């Protein structure tokens, strides 16, 4: 956990204590037990939500220790803004992210800062997320969503509720695999998740579990889990190798895979190695669908729980898209209120719930906390998005109008970070936002969403966040004309 971009560090350090010269200034829970630390009573299945509860009590910077590992958490807006300063801080690869390196290696998400392939891959792939490229992906996004709606039509006709997280996972996996790599997993023809999804969830869950198990005891306590994880990683590798082999070399689809195979760095002439191409494809297939499926699932939950918000969003879709059967690329960005719904869902439950930052050199955080080079902290994004100094005393309330233009301009920078920060922020941000806005628009236009009145939001954690057990009932809408007057409805409602 102590990997850094700085100088070599003493062996044996595995905690955030390394580099925090005055750790005693940082609040911690009052009771600390030898060996166990201060995580007694914590739910190891939901460490993020447990840390949210601690953060509310201890304030904008706090620390927790368990089994010899001490982590400094930050969620205050001012401190986060400092950590976002690229001249002082850089991405830190630690905790569960480092646990994914056996399968993702030096891919874009898991590479250490000193490894050259992340910058090479970023420069080679960045044109794949240009406006021109995105416009080319749009028809495939439409086609995949239409397959989802065919499935939902059958479920609605049979009076069955739909499995929202399961179906959003199928949708986003097919979208990234087809637009990026020309591969069809056949997700909608399966009654169960594709084995790739099962292996991916297994790898993410294992990485999460490694965070909360004492390192010396991991070989014993996780023996069976480690064997399953090795099998999962082997399956992910085999699957990606077959996808790359099917392409047969450069000169194919002109998609992300073709760029990896055919494109040299514009300045150095370097190319990605076959091993790194595999790692980048795995990174995109996992990160490119897991977080977007979570974001869509949370947004659909809130739309079903707040029919007034859904009506306002649906009226916007009817007004902007009219009767066009397949909205064009430019029409998606015009769904400004739908995008606010998505942003507000990401505020409350950012599917990538934290990111780590490390000091590039000696510095002082907040004018109080000295940090040596390499010292790191975990920004708790889900708590940053609830900072009452930024979002108000009602920060837990769902309200898409927090993201109208005037409200956004009135907030300080670096207070909304669902995609990370800086040079290593998510390269696929615009892809994910376009896809999610398009999907929400299409689903709102076609269905009324009915929540189960007995359901209470439960959030599953596997490095990413996802609503657990969410099912919705659907009602097909009759073709409608414009309903612009609904756009003036106030947003109301509280709770989850």
N, C-alpha and C positions, 0 to 999 in steps of 0.2 A: 504493500500500500504506500510505500514511500518513494516510488519512482518520480523523478523530477527532471526538469530540463537543466538544472544547475550542476554544481560540482558534485563529485562523489560524496556520498553520505555514509556515516557510520553504519555498520551492519547491525541488525537486530532491532532497528527502529521500525515499528509497524503502526504508529499512531500519529494523530495530528499534533501530539505534543512536540514532535520534532519541528523545530523552527519557531514555535510560539514561546518567546522568551519570558513572557509574564502571563502564563496560562491561568494563574490564580485570579486574574482580573475578570475572567470570563465566567459567568454564572453556570452552575451545574445543578442537577437535582440534589436535594439535601441529604439523601441517604446513599452511601456507597459501600457495597459489600466486597470483601476481598475476593479476587478472581472474577466474580460475576460483574462487579462494577455497580453502576446505578441503573441497570436495565431490568432489575427484579420486577416481575409482574408484567413486563412488556410482551406484546403479542408478536412473536417472531414472524408471523405471516403478514403482518401489516406494519412494517417499520416506519413507513412514511407517515401514515395516519397517527401512529404513536408519537412520532417526532412533532407533528403538528400540535398535539395536545401539550407536549412539553414546552414547545416554543411559545404558545399562548401564555404560559405561566412565567417563563424565564426571560422573555424579551427578545430583541432583534438579533442578539448573538448569544449562543449558549453552547455547552459542550456535553457530550454523553460518553460514557466509557463502559465497555463490556468486554470481558475476556481479554484484557490487555490492550484493546484497541480504543483509542480515544479520538473522537471526531468533533471538530468545531463546525457548528451550523450557523449560517447567516441567513436572515430573511428581511432585515430592515432595509427600506428603500435607499437610504443614504449609503449604507455600507455596501449594498449590492451595486450601486452606481460606481463606487470606487473599484470594486472587484471587476467590473466590466471595462475598466480602463486598460486597453491593450498595451500601453507603454509600461504599466506596472505589473500586470497579471496576465497569465496565459491559461489555456485549458489544462486541467489536471486529469490524467487518466488513472482512476483509482476505484476502490470499492467494486461494485458489480460490473462496471464497464471493463475493468482489467480482467475480471473473471471470464469475459467473453473472448479474450485474446486467443485462447487455443483454437477457436474456430474462425474468428474474424481477423486475427493478426493485426497487420498494419493497414487495415482498411480505414476509410475516412473517419469513422466514428471512434475506433479503438486505437489508432496509431498514437504513439508518444510524439511529443512535439519535435524531438530531435530526429525522428525517422523521416527520410525524404519522400517516401511514397505518398503520404497524405497530400502534400503540396502538389506533387506531380499529378496525382489522380484528380485533385481539385481543379487544376488548370486544364487538364485534358477534358474533364467532364462538364465544366461550367457552361460551355456553349450548348450542352444538352438540356439546359434549363432556361434558355433564352426565350423570348417571346415567339420567335419563329418555330422553335422546337416545340414549345407548349401548344401552339396552335395545331401542330401536327399530331400531338397526342390526343387532342380533344375528341375526335370522332371515336377513337377506341374507348375513351372514358364513357362516352355516351352508349356505345354498344354493350359494354360490361354492365352498366347500370340498367339498361333495358333487359338484360338477362336476369338481373336481380328482380326487377319488377314483374317479369313473367312468373318467377317463382312466388313472389308475394301475391300476385293475382290468384294463383291456385290456392294458396293458404287462406286468403280472404274469402274466396268462394266456398271453401270447406268450413269456414267459421273457426279456423285455428289461429292461435296467436303465433307471431313470428319470433324467432330467437334473434334478437337484435345484434348482440356482440358476435355470435356465430356467423350471421349473414354479412355483417359489415367486414368481418375478417375475410370471408370468401371474396367479397367485392373488391377490397383493396389489394388482396394478393393477386387476383386476376388482373387488376388494373396495372400494377407496377410490373408484373411478369410479362404482360403483353406489350405495353408501351415501351418498356425498357429493354426487354430481352427476347421478344417474339415468341414467348412460350405460353402455352395454355395448360394450366393445371387441371382443368375440368372440374373446378370446385362446385359449380352449381348442379352438376350431374351426380354428385356424391351425397349420400345421406349422412355421412360422417365427415369430420374435417380431413383434408388431405394429409397424408403422413408428413409432408413437409411442415405443415402447421403444428402438428403434434410434436415433431422433433424441435421446432423452433421454440414452442412454449416450454418444452422440457429444458432446453438450454438456458432460456431466460430465467426460469424458476430455479434451476440449479445455481446460476450465478447469484441470484438473490439469497439463496440459502447459505452460500459460502460466506456471505457478509456476517451472518449471525451465529456461526459455529466457531468455537475456538480453533485457531489454526493447528495447534498440536494434536487436537482430537479429530480433525476433519477426516483423516484416513480411516479412522474407526467408525465415527458416527455417520459418515457419508459413503461408506464402502459400496453399498448397493446403488445409491444415487449416482455415484461416480461412474459405475459401470454403465448405468442407463444413459448418463450424459455422454460418455464416450461413444455409445451406439448412436445417440442422437446426432452428435457432431459428424460421425462417419456418414450418416444418411444425408445430412445437409451437404457435405462435400461431394458425395456421389451424385446427388441431384443436380448441383450446380455444374459439376464436370460434364454431365450429360447435356445440359442446356448449352454450354459453351461448345461442346463437340458437335452438336446438331447444327450450329451456325457454320462450321466448316472453315472459318477464317474470315478475314475482313472482306468488305465489299458487299455486305448483305443488306440489312434492313435500314441502315442509317440511324439506328437507335443508340441507347447507352452502351450496349454490348459492342456494337460495331465501332463506336468511338474508342472503347477500350482496346479493341483488337487492331484498329487501323490507324489511330491518331498518335502522332508524336508530339512531344511538347513543342510549342511554337518557337521557343528560344533555344532550348538545349538539344532538341532532337531525341530526347529519351522516350522510351516506351515502357508501358507497364509489363511486368513479367507475367507469365501464365499463372504463377502462384498468386500474385497480387490481384490479377483479374478475378480469380476465384474468390478471394477475400472481399473484393469490392462488390461482386455480384451478391454474395451472401449478405453483406452489409445493407445493400439496397433492398433486397427481398425482405429482410427482417425489419429494418428501420423504416423502409418505404411503405410498409403496409400496417405494421403493428400499431404505430402511434396514430395514424390516420383512422384506422378502424375504431380505436378508443375515442378519438375526438368526435366521430360521427355518432357513436353509440351514446355518449353523454349528451350530445346535442339533441338527439331524438328523444332521450329520456326527458329533458327539460321541455321540449316542445309538447310532448304528451301531457306533462304535468301542468303546463301553462297554456291552456287553449286560447287565451287572448293573444299571447305572443305568436302562437301558431297561426291564428287568423290573420294577424297583421303581416306576418312573413308570407303567408299564402297569397294574400291580396297583392303584395308586391310582385310575386312571381306571375300572377295573372295579368297584372298591369304591364310589366316589363316584357314578358315573353309572349303575351297574347295567346293566339291559337297556334303558334309555330310548333310543329310536332317535335322538332329537334333544335333546341336553341343553339345559336352560333357561339363561337368562342368569345367574342366581344360582349355578348349579352350576359355572360356569367358575372363579370365584374360589376354590372349594373345592379345586381342584387345586393344593395348596400345593407339593408336591414337583415337579410339572411346571413350575411357575413358578420353582422354584429352578434347574432345568435351564436354563431360558431365561436367567435372570439370570447364571448361571455362564458360559454361552456369550457373553453380552454383556460379561462381565468380561474374558474372554480376548481377544475380538475385537469391541469396540464398533464397530458398523458406521459410526457417525459418529466417527472416531478421534481428533478433536481439536477444541478450540474456543478462540477467542482472547478475551482480556480486556484492557481498557485502563484506565489510571488516570483517575479523575474529577478528581483534583486532585493536587498534589505529595504524594508519600508515599514510604515506605521499605518495600520488600518484604523480609520475613524479618529485619528489623532491620539489614540489610547493604547492600541494593541500592536506592539512591535513584532514584526515577522522577519525571520531570516529568509534568504533566498531558498526557494523550494517549499516553504511552509504553505499549507493549503487549507482550504475551507470548502464546505459543501453549501451551496446556495439552495435553500429549500424553496423552490419556485412556488409550490402550492401555498406556502405561507406568505411569501412575498406578495402574491396575488390577493392576499387577505389583509395586508397591512392597513390597519384602520386610519393611519395618518394619510394614506393615499386614497383608499377606497371607501372610507367612512365607517361609521359605527354599524352600518347594515351590510358589511362586506360579504356576509354569508348569503345574502339575498340574490337571487337570479334576476338580473335586469340588463337586457341587451343595450339599453340606451346609455350605459356607461361608455359605450364605444361609438357614440355619435361624434361627428367631427369636432365639435366645440369641446366636448368632454376630453377627447384625446389630446387636443392642443393644450388643455389646461393642466395636464398631468406632467410631472417630471419625467425625464427620460429614464429608461432602464427599470421601469416598474411593471412591465408586461413582457415576460421572457419565456413563452412556451416553446421556443425553438433554440434555446441556448443563447450564446452571445459571442460576439467577436469573430475573428477569422475562422474559428472552428464551429461556428453555428451551422445549423442544418442546411446543407446545400439544396435540398429538395423542398424548401419552405413554400415557394410559389406553386410548385406542382401539387403539394398536399392541400393548399388553400383553394386552388382552382378546383381540384377534384372534389373536395368536401363541399364547397359551395354549390357546385353543379349537382351533386347527388342530393343534397338537402332540397334544392329547388325542384328537382324532378319528383322526389318523394312527396313533398308538400303539395305539388300540383295534382298528384294522382290519388293521394289518400288523406283521409282524416285519421289521426293517430289517437288511439284510446288506451290510456294507462290502466293497469290493474290497480284498483283502489287499495289493495292489500300490500302492494309492493312498497318497500322502503329501500332507498338506494344503499347498496353495499358495494364497496370498491375493492376489487381484487388487485393484488400487487404481484408483479413478476418482472421487476425493474421498471416496467411501464404500468400504467393504471388502466383499468377497464371496469365498467359496471358489471357486477356479477348477477347472473340470473335474470337479466332484464328481458322481459317479453312484452310485446305490445299487440293489441288487437287493431285491425285495420278496417276501414270502410272506404270502398271505392267512391270517388267523387264523380258526379255527373259533370260533363263539360260545362265550364263556366265562362261568363264574360268578365270584363274588368270589374274589380271590386275596390277601386282606389280609395273610396271613402273609409274603408276599414283601416287604412294606413294611419289615420288620425287617432285610432284607439289608444288610450293610455296603457302603459305596461303596469300590471298589478300582480299580486301573488307573492307569497313568501314560502319558505321551506325549500326542500330539495326537489 
